[in-house]
Amino acid sequence: MACHEIAALRLGLMRLLGVNDEPLRQHELTELGDGAARPGPVQSMCDASDLGSLRRFYEAAVSALEERTAAADPSDPKLPYLRSLIILTKKIELDLSNQLDALTRLFNDLEQMHDFVHEIYPVD
């Protein structure tokens, strides 16, 4: 079983950050298998056009993973892996949220700093 949520998030981030590393892209696509072409949040992450969408698609993928894990038979040998994957994806979800919050603060701070410069040096 592959970590589809993580591979798709990496592909989405590569796209949005402008990371042009074809071997890495192919590695992540191999990890996804047909998941990159199957409609749903994993495929949507691969094609995300902005960070907000990427975040929402990732959250949807984590929810789907949680549902899949909850529905798993207790004797399923993959259950410990699924549970570990939930912990990992939740940690990544928190990190992603923190990074996006930091970018939002930077965006807002830029306006404040711009205004401050004009307080010191008024525009004529």
Backbone as CSV, one residue per row, in Angstrom:
resi,resn,N_x,N_y,N_z,CA_x,CA_y,CA_z,C_x,C_y,C_z
1,MET,0.855,-1.187,0.000,0.000,0.000,0.000,0.890,1.236,0.000
2,ALA,0.524,2.186,-0.807,1.329,3.397,-0.957,0.731,4.544,-0.151
3,CYS,1.549,5.511,0.114,1.138,6.733,0.825,0.634,7.739,-0.208
4,HIS,-0.534,7.469,-0.761,-1.071,8.304,-1.840,-1.241,9.759,-1.425
5,GLU,-1.688,9.977,-0.209,-1.941,11.346,0.248,-0.655,12.173,0.227
6,ILE,0.428,11.567,0.651,1.704,12.286,0.717,2.284,12.497,-0.679
7,ALA,2.229,11.466,-1.507,2.755,11.588,-2.870,1.995,12.658,-3.649
8,ALA,0.676,12.679,-3.511,-0.132,13.673,-4.229,0.138,15.080,-3.698
9,LEU,0.306,15.206,-2.395,0.632,16.519,-1.823,1.975,17.002,-2.363
10,ARG,2.942,16.105,-2.435,4.254,16.484,-2.980,4.127,16.921,-4.434
11,LEU,3.337,16.206,-5.222,3.147,16.603,-6.627,2.481,17.969,-6.723
12,GLY,1.478,18.203,-5.893,0.806,19.498,-5.893,1.749,20.617,-5.494
13,LEU,2.560,20.367,-4.461,3.521,21.383,-4.029,4.590,21.626,-5.093
14,MET,5.026,20.556,-5.743,6.005,20.723,-6.827,5.439,21.659,-7.886
15,ARG,4.204,21.446,-8.234,3.550,22.272,-9.258,3.472,23.735,-8.812
16,LEU,3.012,23.956,-7.592,2.797,25.311,-7.109,4.098,26.048,-6.795
17,LEU,5.116,25.313,-6.396,6.396,25.932,-6.066,7.318,26.062,-7.276
18,GLY,6.905,25.471,-8.379,7.734,25.547,-9.583,8.930,24.617,-9.544
19,VAL,8.821,23.518,-8.829,9.903,22.536,-8.777,9.830,21.693,-10.044
20,ASN,10.826,21.831,-10.894,10.855,21.112,-12.169,11.889,19.999,-12.092
21,ASP,11.522,18.920,-11.436,12.406,17.765,-11.255,11.666,16.542,-11.781
22,GLU,11.884,16.225,-13.043,11.134,15.146,-13.687,11.359,13.783,-13.024
23,PRO,12.590,13.413,-12.647,12.742,12.124,-11.952,11.942,12.065,-10.641
24,LEU,11.932,13.153,-9.899,11.154,13.195,-8.663,9.662,13.099,-8.964
25,ARG,9.218,13.815,-9.973,7.811,13.762,-10.381,7.423,12.330,-10.754
26,GLN,8.269,11.675,-11.527,7.987,10.300,-11.938,7.970,9.353,-10.734
27,HIS,8.857,9.598,-9.779,8.876,8.793,-8.554,7.534,8.888,-7.829
28,GLU,7.035,10.117,-7.676,5.756,10.312,-6.980,4.596,9.709,-7.776
29,LEU,4.640,9.840,-9.099,3.584,9.236,-9.924,3.610,7.716,-9.811
30,THR,4.798,7.138,-9.732,4.915,5.687,-9.543,4.318,5.298,-8.197
31,GLU,4.580,6.099,-7.177,4.022,5.846,-5.845,2.490,5.842,-5.903
32,LEU,1.937,6.747,-6.696,0.478,6.870,-6.800,-0.154,5.776,-7.658
33,GLY,0.585,5.257,-8.613,-0.011,4.288,-9.527,-1.185,4.921,-10.252
34,ASP,-2.309,4.222,-10.285,-3.489,4.763,-10.972,-4.217,5.814,-10.135
35,GLY,-3.754,6.072,-8.911,-4.385,7.066,-8.039,-4.322,8.475,-8.600
36,ALA,-3.317,8.748,-9.433,-3.197,10.077,-10.026,-4.255,10.317,-11.088
37,ALA,-4.834,9.245,-11.610,-5.837,9.374,-12.675,-7.256,9.112,-12.178
38,ARG,-7.384,8.585,-10.964,-8.700,8.268,-10.408,-9.326,9.517,-9.806
39,PRO,-10.550,9.889,-10.242,-11.192,11.107,-9.702,-11.295,11.067,-8.177
40,GLY,-11.005,12.195,-7.570,-11.080,12.301,-6.122,-10.041,13.280,-5.610
41,PRO,-9.920,13.377,-4.289,-9.017,14.380,-3.722,-7.545,14.134,-4.048
42,VAL,-7.132,12.885,-4.205,-5.732,12.602,-4.530,-5.410,13.153,-5.915
43,GLN,-6.240,12.855,-6.885,-6.028,13.389,-8.232,-6.089,14.920,-8.216
44,SER,-7.025,15.465,-7.475,-7.171,16.921,-7.402,-5.944,17.595,-6.815
45,MET,-5.300,16.949,-5.834,-4.072,17.520,-5.275,-2.988,17.617,-6.336
46,CYS,-2.892,16.619,-7.179,-1.862,16.616,-8.236,-2.039,17.798,-9.181
47,ASP,-3.280,18.233,-9.370,-3.588,19.292,-10.333,-3.972,20.614,-9.679
48,ALA,-3.739,20.750,-8.370,-4.157,21.961,-7.649,-3.536,23.204,-8.273
49,SER,-4.348,24.262,-8.364,-3.875,25.496,-8.985,-3.531,26.581,-7.963
50,ASP,-3.832,26.322,-6.675,-3.486,27.287,-5.638,-3.359,26.565,-4.304
51,LEU,-2.725,27.231,-3.345,-2.455,26.607,-2.050,-3.721,26.309,-1.251
52,GLY,-4.711,27.180,-1.350,-5.965,26.939,-0.635,-6.652,25.673,-1.116
53,SER,-6.679,25.486,-2.419,-7.275,24.270,-2.977,-6.477,23.042,-2.570
54,LEU,-5.164,23.154,-2.634,-4.314,22.032,-2.249,-4.606,21.625,-0.810
55,ARG,-4.745,22.602,0.059,-5.046,22.331,1.464,-6.393,21.624,1.612
56,ARG,-7.415,22.108,0.922,-8.744,21.486,1.011,-8.731,20.061,0.459
57,PHE,-8.058,19.851,-0.663,-7.980,18.503,-1.243,-7.219,17.563,-0.308
58,TYR,-6.165,18.067,0.320,-5.415,17.234,1.260,-6.296,16.846,2.446
59,GLU,-7.026,17.804,2.980,-7.920,17.504,4.102,-8.967,16.466,3.703
60,ALA,-9.487,16.565,2.485,-10.460,15.579,1.996,-9.819,14.200,1.856
61,ALA,-8.574,14.160,1.397,-7.873,12.884,1.258,-7.632,12.246,2.627
62,VAL,-7.287,13.069,3.617,-7.083,12.552,4.970,-8.398,12.022,5.531
63,SER,-9.496,12.710,5.283,-10.810,12.236,5.739,-11.151,10.891,5.103
64,ALA,-10.866,10.761,3.818,-11.125,9.486,3.127,-10.265,8.376,3.726
65,LEU,-9.031,8.683,4.059,-8.140,7.698,4.700,-8.705,7.286,6.056
66,GLU,-9.189,8.258,6.811,-9.779,7.941,8.118,-10.996,7.030,7.964
67,GLU,-11.838,7.309,6.971,-13.008,6.465,6.722,-12.588,5.057,6.320
68,ARG,-11.590,4.962,5.450,-11.104,3.657,4.996,-10.541,2.870,6.180
69,THR,-9.835,3.552,7.067,-9.258,2.885,8.232,-10.349,2.434,9.194
70,ALA,-11.344,3.276,9.419,-12.440,2.924,10.327,-13.231,1.727,9.806
71,ALA,-13.319,1.593,8.484,-14.085,0.497,7.890,-13.277,-0.796,7.764
72,ALA,-11.978,-0.719,8.026,-11.122,-1.905,7.874,-11.472,-2.958,8.914
73,ASP,-11.368,-4.188,8.505,-11.575,-5.317,9.407,-10.465,-5.319,10.457
74,PRO,-10.796,-5.527,11.726,-9.766,-5.527,12.778,-8.641,-6.537,12.544
75,SER,-8.906,-7.569,11.766,-7.866,-8.576,11.509,-7.060,-8.272,10.242
76,ASP,-7.383,-7.175,9.576,-6.665,-6.798,8.356,-5.199,-6.531,8.692
77,PRO,-4.271,-7.219,8.045,-2.850,-7.006,8.353,-2.357,-5.603,7.986
78,LYS,-3.110,-4.879,7.174,-2.722,-3.518,6.799,-3.195,-2.478,7.811
79,LEU,-3.999,-2.877,8.778,-4.565,-1.918,9.731,-3.502,-1.145,10.519
80,PRO,-2.455,-1.777,11.041,-1.430,-0.982,11.741,-0.783,0.067,10.823
81,TYR,-0.546,-0.304,9.578,0.010,0.659,8.622,-0.955,1.808,8.416
82,LEU,-2.235,1.521,8.218,-3.233,2.572,8.011,-3.299,3.506,9.212
83,ARG,-3.246,2.949,10.393,-3.282,3.782,11.602,-2.041,4.678,11.686
84,SER,-0.893,4.112,11.354,0.340,4.920,11.342,0.257,6.008,10.283
85,LEU,-0.326,5.681,9.143,-0.463,6.658,8.076,-1.380,7.801,8.497
86,ILE,-2.405,7.506,9.269,-3.283,8.566,9.777,-2.486,9.526,10.666
87,ILE,-1.634,8.991,11.527,-0.818,9.846,12.393,0.090,10.719,11.537
88,LEU,0.749,10.124,10.563,1.653,10.878,9.697,0.915,11.955,8.911
89,THR,-0.227,11.610,8.322,-0.954,12.588,7.510,-1.524,13.709,8.374
90,LYS,-1.914,13.404,9.598,-2.399,14.453,10.496,-1.268,15.419,10.846
91,LYS,-0.075,14.895,11.089,1.079,15.756,11.381,1.372,16.648,10.180
92,ILE,1.331,16.079,8.992,1.566,16.865,7.779,0.463,17.907,7.616
93,GLU,-0.765,17.553,7.937,-1.879,18.507,7.858,-1.624,19.711,8.765
94,LEU,-1.141,19.452,9.970,-0.816,20.549,10.895,0.339,21.396,10.357
95,ASP,1.364,20.744,9.834,2.503,21.483,9.272,2.076,22.331,8.082
96,LEU,1.265,21.761,7.215,0.780,22.508,6.049,-0.030,23.721,6.487
97,SER,-0.876,23.532,7.457,-1.679,24.636,7.979,-0.783,25.731,8.548
98,ASN,0.229,25.339,9.309,1.151,26.324,9.878,1.903,27.084,8.794
99,GLN,2.346,26.391,7.760,3.064,27.046,6.670,2.165,28.036,5.930
100,LEU,0.927,27.639,5.667,0.006,28.534,4.966,-0.367,29.723,5.836
101,ASP,-0.520,29.495,7.132,-0.779,30.610,8.046,0.398,31.582,8.055
102,ALA,1.620,31.053,8.033,2.805,31.910,8.008,2.862,32.721,6.718
103,LEU,2.535,32.121,5.594,2.505,32.865,4.329,1.445,33.954,4.346
104,THR,0.311,33.666,4.963,-0.753,34.665,5.077,-0.289,35.831,5.948
105,ARG,0.405,35.519,7.050,0.945,36.591,7.905,1.963,37.423,7.136
106,LEU,2.815,36.769,6.362,3.786,37.494,5.550,3.071,38.432,4.580
107,PHE,2.049,37.931,3.921,1.269,38.741,2.989,0.722,39.982,3.693
108,ASN,0.119,39.793,4.863,-0.440,40.919,5.615,0.646,41.858,6.128
109,ASP,1.766,41.307,6.565,2.871,42.127,7.052,3.455,42.996,5.943
110,LEU,3.470,42.483,4.735,3.986,43.283,3.618,3.187,44.572,3.457
111,GLU,1.893,44.486,3.599,1.053,45.694,3.488,1.343,46.646,4.640
112,GLN,1.464,46.096,5.838,1.763,46.952,6.992,3.114,47.648,6.826
113,MET,4.111,46.913,6.350,5.430,47.509,6.147,5.388,48.556,5.032
114,HIS,4.629,48.298,4.008,4.479,49.263,2.919,3.860,50.551,3.451
115,ASP,2.803,50.415,4.240,2.167,51.593,4.846,3.136,52.339,5.753
116,PHE,3.939,51.600,6.510,4.902,52.207,7.420,5.945,53.026,6.651
117,VAL,6.430,52.480,5.551,7.392,53.220,4.727,6.791,54.534,4.271
118,HIS,5.502,54.514,3.892,4.863,55.751,3.431,4.552,56.703,4.579
119,GLU,4.496,56.214,5.798,4.383,57.123,6.932,5.680,57.893,7.108
120,ILE,6.789,57.193,6.907,8.092,57.834,7.040,8.382,58.720,5.825
121,TYR,8.047,58.214,4.662,8.296,58.926,3.405,6.965,59.084,2.673
122,PRO,6.198,60.095,3.040,4.893,60.299,2.392,5.031,60.492,0.880
123,VAL,4.065,59.984,0.188,4.017,60.157,-1.262,3.477,61.543,-1.544
124,ASP,4.169,62.288,-2.397,3.744,63.653,-2.723,2.674,63.642,-3.778
